[in-house]
């Protein structure tokens, strides 16, 4: 995240007087300090208190009350003249990538990570090259503007022709699982904070998803979840899914919650909103929630051999 003085310069250049601030959960406690500093800089400030799940989830409604929306923690995704993105970087010692070397199966390594670590990929690549590896990093594009960047809804940076292995640098299991299914080659995951390294195995994940699809096979009707959020709306996809031979109806939702799905009463749903909903929250939902690709498998349009993570 850039300093307050740089942000103030950006806001003054735009002629802003009232500024809206939006933070994801992990940064929300910074809102008081940022708002106080901006107020001292001569701006009126309002703060979004709603949940924020990513750069796809902009609080554009606040622009009815403010001249500019400052969205913290994520790289640009949906471009609006009145929105300023302020990404947040997290440092680590790039030398830690040496811990992954014993797990590589070949000598041509693709590097991927999440937005907070992309600023260190160049140094990580240099260290691996000094150890005798060819290192490949895909340029940024579309939803992932930083080189080597992956999102929970976009793993294009992991599709690296010629790579024998992919090294994912980051925390958690979701992103490296998506990288593994997108790349189709060996993926080594390195937690830069704990130093833990592992080889990704998608078998257990795929078995769980297969069970969820089978559980929904006899559902007489499906609800197709459609998000109103600017970076998640895939209504055209939802319309196509309603024509695949199963009875299905689009359902527009701002917030997808277990309680609301229970109240709606559908025996199964297909998610076209944030792809992580079907994966991360399935244990909370009262009935199966499929991805669009899983629904196509259920309808006989794809085979399990073609399985991949849902991406936008």
RAKA-V486849 format. One record per backbone hydrogen bond with DSSP energy under -0.5 kcal/mol. CO is the residue of the C=O (numbers start at 1). NH is the residue of the N-H. If there is no record, write none. Layout:
BEGIN
CO,NH / CO,NH
END
This chain:
BEGIN
3,7 / 4,8 / 5,9 / 6,10 / 7,11 / 8,12 / 9,13 / 10,14 / 11,16 / 12,15 / 17,44 / 18,67 / 18,68 / 19,46 / 20,70 / 21,48 / 22,72 / 24,27 / 24,28 / 25,28 / 27,30 / 28,31 / 30,34 / 31,35 / 32,36 / 33,37 / 34,38 / 35,39 / 36,40 / 37,41 / 38,43 / 39,42 / 44,19 / 46,21 / 52,25 / 54,57 / 55,78 / 56,231 / 58,60 / 59,62 / 60,63 / 61,64 / 62,65 / 62,66 / 68,20 / 68,70 / 69,71 / 69,84 / 70,22 / 70,72 / 71,86 / 77,79 / 78,80 / 80,83 / 82,69 / 84,71 / 86,73 / 92,94 / 93,96 / 94,97 / 95,98 / 96,99 / 97,100 / 97,101 / 98,101 / 100,103 / 101,104 / 107,109 / 107,134 / 108,164 / 108,165 / 109,136 / 110,167 / 112,169 / 113,150 / 114,117 / 114,118 / 115,118 / 116,90 / 117,120 / 118,121 / 120,124 / 121,125 / 122,126 / 123,127 / 124,128 / 125,129 / 126,130 / 127,131 / 128,131 / 128,133 / 129,132 / 134,109 / 136,111 / 138,148 / 141,144 / 144,141 / 146,149 / 148,113 / 151,154 / 153,312 / 154,151 / 155,158 / 156,159 / 158,160 / 159,161 / 160,163 / 164,186 / 165,110 / 166,168 / 166,188 / 167,112 / 167,169 / 168,170 / 168,190 / 169,114 / 173,177 / 174,178 / 175,179 / 176,180 / 177,181 / 178,182 / 179,183 / 180,184 / 186,166 / 187,200 / 188,168 / 189,198 / 190,170 / 190,192 / 191,195 / 196,191 / 198,189 / 202,206 / 203,207 / 204,208 / 205,209 / 206,210 / 207,211 / 208,212 / 209,213 / 210,214 / 211,215 / 212,216 / 213,216 / 214,217 / 216,219 / 222,224 / 222,249 / 223,225 / 223,270 / 224,251 / 225,272 / 226,253 / 229,232 / 229,233 / 234,238 / 235,239 / 236,240 / 237,241 / 238,242 / 240,243 / 241,244 / 247,222 / 249,224 / 251,226 / 253,228 / 255,257 / 257,261 / 258,262 / 259,263 / 260,264 / 261,265 / 267,288 / 268,223 / 269,290 / 270,225 / 270,272 / 271,292 / 274,277 / 275,278 / 275,279 / 276,280 / 276,281 / 277,281 / 281,284 / 281,285 / 282,285 / 288,269 / 290,271 / 291,295 / 292,296 / 293,297 / 294,298 / 295,299 / 296,301 / 296,302 / 297,300 / 303,306 / 304,307
END
